[in-house]
Amino acid sequence: MPPIVNRYTRLTGIEHPIVQEGLGPFRTPKLAAAVSEAGGLGTVSMPGMPEDIALGARTFREHIEECASLTDRVFAVNIPVGVDSNGDVLPFTDIYIRTALEARAADPALERQLRVLTTSAGFPGDYIQLIKDAGMVHQHKVGATRQAVKAAEAGVDVVIAAGFEMGGHAPSKAVHTFVLVPSVTEAVDVPVLLTGGARDARGLAAALALGAEGVAMGTRFITSTANSDWHPAYIQALLDAREGDDVAFDGVYGPCRGLRNAASQRLADAAGRHDEAVVDPVELTRWKIESMQRAQTEGDTENSLVMTGQVASAITDLVDVAEFVPRMADEAAGILRSLAARLPSGVGAP
Ligand SMILES: Cc1cc2nc3c(=O)[nH]c(=O)nc-3n(C[C@H](O)[C@H](O)[C@H](O)COP(=O)(O)O)c2cc1C
């Protein structure tokens, strides 16, 4: 019997309520398969927004199929909902969601494995019904209680409450994990995952105490031996980061957390100039995405944008995912048991 069993593990069919969440626009099929093999839920990330979006869709499908070839277990995909200035959903979101659904429809084994679709950034609207009709579990990541209520009322199965210390695109309201998660768990009835700042069993135990049913991590899984698809210099930069080395810069969908370096400074300088003739917004967005990908593929961690959570400041070692995931669940259960055992007997008993 796994040490922690709850609505989330039963809904998704995983052993431990520990998720490697989306790490786009990067390659994560090997990492996702390793996390799922270890009893958690691995996530295949969106591969970016190339000008040739059909090429992006082919890459995404290859990543999904690669992950399925490396594990028999359940895994997820993450697709951010991009919206333009009129509020219309961007083509990449639509194409990637349909790509995931088509990959499942074409292969019964993959249909069983690719059970979870996570959306983030904008509101998933009509896609909620589409994902439900496909028989998938739909998780949506939010950065505010109001967004959590809206998503749950619209039929999302799981809410991921994302605190501002998280790596990558962070909530525009800048509410931190410790404030946001209990507000969200109080406000919705569906299972909630904590994301932003978790790195070990203590984070999982705390998430459960705050009313969540699991944790979704990014930075802790980037710094793992299973992440062989990423340039070693990127991973080393996260291991070397100390408190104060991260910053929220202006990303693609809003604020985005990464390392403070020459590239993040370049964005800060650009934000100070409001003359669109000087800084073309479309060019700037393309530069941001390409810069993020350059950091991950070429390891240029000074002149490229290096996304990471604040928790990198507390991470100094690489973990072996196969050993780490079950140990994290065991230790979290142990923490909760030992805290309960320290209470005076009889106090609070029904
Ligand atoms: C390099 C990087 C890329 C990310 N890309 C995405 C993404 O494509 N979609 C998404 O929903 N979240 C993305 N995130 C956020 C993570 O899924 C996760 O919520 C976050 O890392 C949690 O915070 P932590 O880093 O403190 O664990 C990214 C985070 C990082 C560090």
The ligand as an SDF file (V2000), in Angstrom:
LIG
                    3D

 31 33  0  0  0  0  0  0  0  0999 V2000
   12.1530   25.8470  -16.8370 C   0  0  0  0  0  0  0  0  0  0  0  0
   10.7110   25.9150  -16.4910 C   0  0  0  0  0  0  0  0  0  0  0  0
    9.7740   25.8250  -17.5100 C   0  0  0  0  0  0  0  0  0  0  0  0
    8.3980   25.8440  -17.2050 C   0  0  0  0  0  0  0  0  0  0  0  0
    7.4860   25.7140  -18.2240 N   0  0  0  0  0  0  0  0  0  0  0  0
    6.1650   25.6310  -17.9260 C   0  0  0  0  0  0  0  0  0  0  0  0
    5.2000   25.3720  -18.9480 C   0  0  0  0  0  0  0  0  0  0  0  0
    5.5100   25.1960  -20.1290 O   0  0  0  0  0  0  0  0  0  0  0  0
    3.9010   25.3090  -18.5890 N   0  0  0  0  0  0  0  0  0  0  0  0
    3.4980   25.4670  -17.2790 C   0  0  0  0  0  0  0  0  0  0  0  0
    2.3050   25.3860  -16.9720 O   0  0  0  0  0  0  0  0  0  0  0  0
    4.3970   25.7050  -16.2890 N   0  0  0  0  0  0  0  0  0  0  0  0
    5.7050   25.7600  -16.5820 C   0  0  0  0  0  0  0  0  0  0  0  0
    6.6250   25.9380  -15.5740 N   0  0  0  0  0  0  0  0  0  0  0  0
    6.1530   25.9120  -14.1740 C   0  0  0  0  0  0  0  0  0  0  0  0
    6.2460   24.4760  -13.6130 C   0  0  0  0  0  0  0  0  0  0  0  0
    5.3480   23.6300  -14.2680 O   0  0  0  0  0  0  0  0  0  0  0  0
    5.9450   24.4140  -12.1110 C   0  0  0  0  0  0  0  0  0  0  0  0
    4.6290   24.8420  -11.8650 O   0  0  0  0  0  0  0  0  0  0  0  0
    6.9340   25.2470  -11.3120 C   0  0  0  0  0  0  0  0  0  0  0  0
    8.2460   24.9430  -11.7010 O   0  0  0  0  0  0  0  0  0  0  0  0
    6.7420   25.0010   -9.8320 C   0  0  0  0  0  0  0  0  0  0  0  0
    7.6570   25.7280   -9.0830 O   0  0  0  0  0  0  0  0  0  0  0  0
    9.0670   25.1280   -8.5550 P   0  0  0  0  0  0  0  0  0  0  0  0
   10.0050   25.3650   -9.6870 O   0  0  0  0  0  0  0  0  0  0  0  0
    9.3420   25.9050   -7.3390 O   0  0  0  0  0  0  0  0  0  0  0  0
    8.8500   23.6520   -8.3070 O   0  0  0  0  0  0  0  0  0  0  0  0
    7.9810   25.9640  -15.8530 C   0  0  0  0  0  0  0  0  0  0  0  0
    8.9450   26.0620  -14.8450 C   0  0  0  0  0  0  0  0  0  0  0  0
   10.2940   26.0490  -15.1340 C   0  0  0  0  0  0  0  0  0  0  0  0
   11.2840   26.1450  -14.0210 C   0  0  0  0  0  0  0  0  0  0  0  0
  1  2  1  0
  2  3  1  0
  2 30  2  0
  3  4  2  0
  4  5  1  0
  4 28  1  0
  5  6  2  0
  6  7  1  0
  6 13  1  0
  7  8  2  0
  7  9  1  0
  9 10  1  0
 10 11  2  0
 10 12  1  0
 12 13  2  0
 13 14  1  0
 14 15  1  0
 14 28  1  0
 15 16  1  0
 16 17  1  0
 16 18  1  0
 18 19  1  0
 18 20  1  0
 20 21  1  0
 20 22  1  0
 22 23  1  0
 23 24  1  0
 24 25  2  0
 24 26  1  0
 24 27  1  0
 28 29  2  0
 29 30  1  0
 30 31  1  0
M  END
$$$$
